[in-house]
């Protein structure tokens, strides 16, 4: 996700943390250098997370109030700023991110807020029946925080299966990953069926790019994306909830040496960059920006649709 913002001047390559952001418990705090590009990525990830209802409601309140006691005595400091200060103090942001590094930075953020992790966790179990020896196999389950997809794979599968939706293509990519039969003497590679029994509050899709894509390839990839997905079309869901649909609420991309966040706010898409906000409008407008500015979206945040609707309903009743 690299974006060239011709209208936005490049921030200084290195910044020093202000003295009031230092840990008050340290007698002689070391001078900490921050890379402007990495700080920009952090800011846009936090901006994206702040558009996830469950993140704002019952999660951030507990943590931020707790962190506030050690970070600042000023009760008027906004919750977003308290969280940002904590991240700046605890993340390593001295160097620019590696290529496709936004998803890794997101995982580093989750490591600092472990009580929130289960809202993003997807507990996967891969199963298959060997086509050679007919052995029924279940591979060790693993916990992920969403899926990582190669951007080129999206284009290849969409070209081959034009009627496939975004979630259909993700499913096809996942199925195409083969695993070895674990029966002694067999060793046959088999397609696997990935199952989940839980529905995360938020579902993450990270895209990996080569960063040498043409304008057409970037747009062809972006055109595959969707603002709503059904997670049961990606995994074989064996839980008992009927609410398996997720809506895209925000995403992060790079533009030049800075990062942007595009979020769905007040029934329209907006773009956050630096301290500016630009109203985009509908999804077609977002796709137009992808094409015009050669944008590569790197991480997409989806939220369970029923949870988001419930949050809005509760907020409306309080008003």
PAZA-158088 format. One record per residue (C-alpha): x, y, z. Coordinates in steps of 0.02 Angstrom, whole numbers, plus 32768, in hexadecimal, padded with zeros to 4 digits. Layout:
BEGIN
XYZ
...
END
This chain:
BEGIN
800080008000
8065808F7FC4
801881337F9F
806581CE7F55
800F82657F9B
804B82F27F2D
7FE9836D7F97
802C8333803D
80DE83638067
814E82DB80A8
815B82DF8164
820582E881B3
8258823F81AB
827C823A8262
821D828682F2
8244828F83A9
81BF825F8426
818582F3848B
81C082EE853E
810E82E58580
80F6823D8529
818381EC858B
815E816B860F
814E81CA86B0
819581378711
823E814386BA
82B781B08717
831D81DD867D
82B781B285E4
831D818C854A
830381FA84B5
82968196843D
829D81B28382
820481918318
81FB8174825E
817481E18212
8139815B8198
812380DA8221
80C981568291
8056817E8200
802F80C481EC
800A80B682A6
7F96814C82A2
7F348108820F
7F24805A825C
7EE180A882FC
7E6C81148295
7E2D8076823E
7E16801A82E2
7DB580AD8328
7D30808A82A4
7D117FDB82EA
7C817FEB8363
7CB77F6683DF
7D647FB383E7
7D1E805A841B
7C9A801B8494
7CC27F978515
7D797F7E84EB
7DD1802584E1
7D7780718575
7DBE7FF585F3
7E6E7FF985AF
7E7B80B4858F
7E3C80E1863C
7EBE806C8685
7F4A80AE8616
7F1781628636
7F50815586EB
8005813786B7
800B81A1861A
7FBB8244864A
7F64829986DA
7EFB83028665
7E4C82B58660
7E1E831F85C9
7E9782C28556
7E30826884CF
7E2D81AB84D7
7E7B819F842A
7F0F82078463
7F2A819E84FF
7F2F81008497
7FA481518419
801D818884A2
802280D984E7
80498090843C
80D081108418
812380E684BD
811E802A84A4
8130800783EA
81D380078389
81B8808F8307
826980CA82E8
827280878236
81FF8086819D
818D7FF28189
81C37F63811A
81607F41807C
80B07F0680AA
80DB7F2F815E
80347F788196
7FEC7ECE81C5
80857EA9822F
80757F508287
7FBE7F2882A9
7FF17E8382FA
80707EE08364
7FE47F52839E
7F7B7EBC83CF
800B7E778435
80057F15849F
7F497F0384BD
7F327E4784DB
7E877E59852D
7E427E908483
7E8E7E03841E
7DFC7D8B8426
7D8E7E0783CB
7E007DF18333
7E2B7D398349
7DF97CB582CB
7E107C03830B
7E307B978273
7E317ADA825F
7E637A8B81B9
7E1679E48189
7E23797480F2
7E0F78C080B6
7EA778818058
7E78785A7FA5
7EFC77D07FA0
7EED776F8044
7E4277B3807B
7E8577E38126
7E1978638180
7E8D78EA81C3
7E7A79838231
7F1079F4823D
7F3E7A5182DA
7ED17AE882F3
7F1E7B9482EE
7EE97C428320
7EF97CCE82A2
7EC57D83829B
7E7B7D7C81EE
7EC97D498149
7F577D8480DA
7F367D7F801F
7FAF7D9D7F90
7F6A7E2B7F25
7FA07DD37E86
7F3B7D3A7EB8
7E9D7DA37EC1
7EB87DDB7E0D
7EE27D2D7DCE
7E497CDC7E1C
7DD57D687DE8
7E137D587D36
7DF37C9D7D38
7D4C7CA57D94
7CFB7D497D64
7C597D217DC0
7CB37D057E66
7C977D827EF2
7D227DBF7F66
7CFC7D3B7FE9
7CF07CB27F63
7D9E7CDF7F25
7DE67CDD7FD5
7D987C327FEF
7DE27BF27F4D
7E8F7C327F7C
7E857BDE8026
7E487B387FDF
7ED87B377F63
7F537B267FF4
7F7D7A6D8003
7FBA7A0B809A
8017796780A5
7FBD78CA80DD
8005789D8186
7FEC77E28173
80937789816E
80C4775980BE
804077C38067
807C7877805A
7FF478AA7FDE
7FCE79647FD6
7F1679897FEF
7EA57A1F7FE7
7E657A4E8093
7DC37A9380D7
7DDD7B1B8159
7D597B2381E2
7D357BA1826A
7CBF7B9682FE
7CC97C4B8339
7C9C7CEF82E8
7D177D7C830D
7CD17E298330
7D447E6D82AA
7D927E138216
7E347E4B81C6
7E6C7E348112
7F207E6580EB
7F5B7E768037
80107E5B8004
80537EB87F6C
80EE7EAD7F01
80ED7F6C7EF4
81147F677E3B
80607F547E01
801E7FBB7D6F
7F8D80327D84
7F1B7FB27D31
7F567F267DA5
7F387F927E3E
7E887FBF7E04
7E617F0B7DD2
7E927ED37E81
7E2F7F5C7ED7
7D977F357E6D
7D907E877EB9
7D7A7ECE7F68
7CCD7EDA7FB5
7C7E7F3E8040
7C217EA78086
7C577DF28099
7C0B7D5480E1
7C8F7CFD8149
7C337C578133
7C5D7C63807A
7D167C6B80A7
7D1D7BE78131
7CAB7B548157
7C557B9D81EE
7C1C7B1A826D
7BDB7B9182F1
7B267BB9831A
7B1B7C7282EF
7ABA7CA98256
7B137D518251
7BA77D2C81E1
7BAB7DCB8179
7C317E50818E
7C3C7F02814E
7CD97F5F811C
7CEE7FF08195
7D9F802D8170
7E448008811B
7EF680478118
7F65806C8083
800880C78063
801A815E7FF6
80CC81967FDA
812281998083
808181AB80E5
7FED813C810C
7F33815E80F5
7E9681158141
7DF5810580E1
7D5E80EA8150
7CA280E08142
7C61816D81AE
7BB581BF81B1
7B7A8157811D
7C07818780A8
7CBD815E808B
7D3F81D980C6
7DFC81DF80B9
7E6A820D814E
7F1B82458127
7F8A82A581A1
7F0C830F81FD
7E9D83298165
7DF782D88137
7DB882CA8085
7D068293805E
7D0682107FD4
7C5081DB7FCB
7C1D81307F8D
7C8580937F6D
7C9B80BF7EB5
7CF2815C7EF0
7D6A80F27F57
7D9180877EBF
7DB181247E5A
7E33815B7ED9
7E8880B17ECB
7E9880CC7E11
7EC581847E0F
7F46817F7E9B
7F8880CF7E7C
7F5180977F29
7F787FEB7F6F
7F087FC58006
7F6C7F608085
7EF57F348112
7E377F2F8115
7DCF7F2F81B5
7D247EDB81AE
7CAA7EDB8240
7C1F7E608265
7B867EB5821D
7B0D7E8782A9
7B857EC8832E
7B977F6D82D6
7ADB7F7E82C0
7AC17F58837A
7B407FDD83AA
7AEA805F8340
7A43802C8389
7A83803E843B
7AD180E78414
7A2D812183C8
79C980EC8461
7A42814984D3
7A2D81E7846C
END
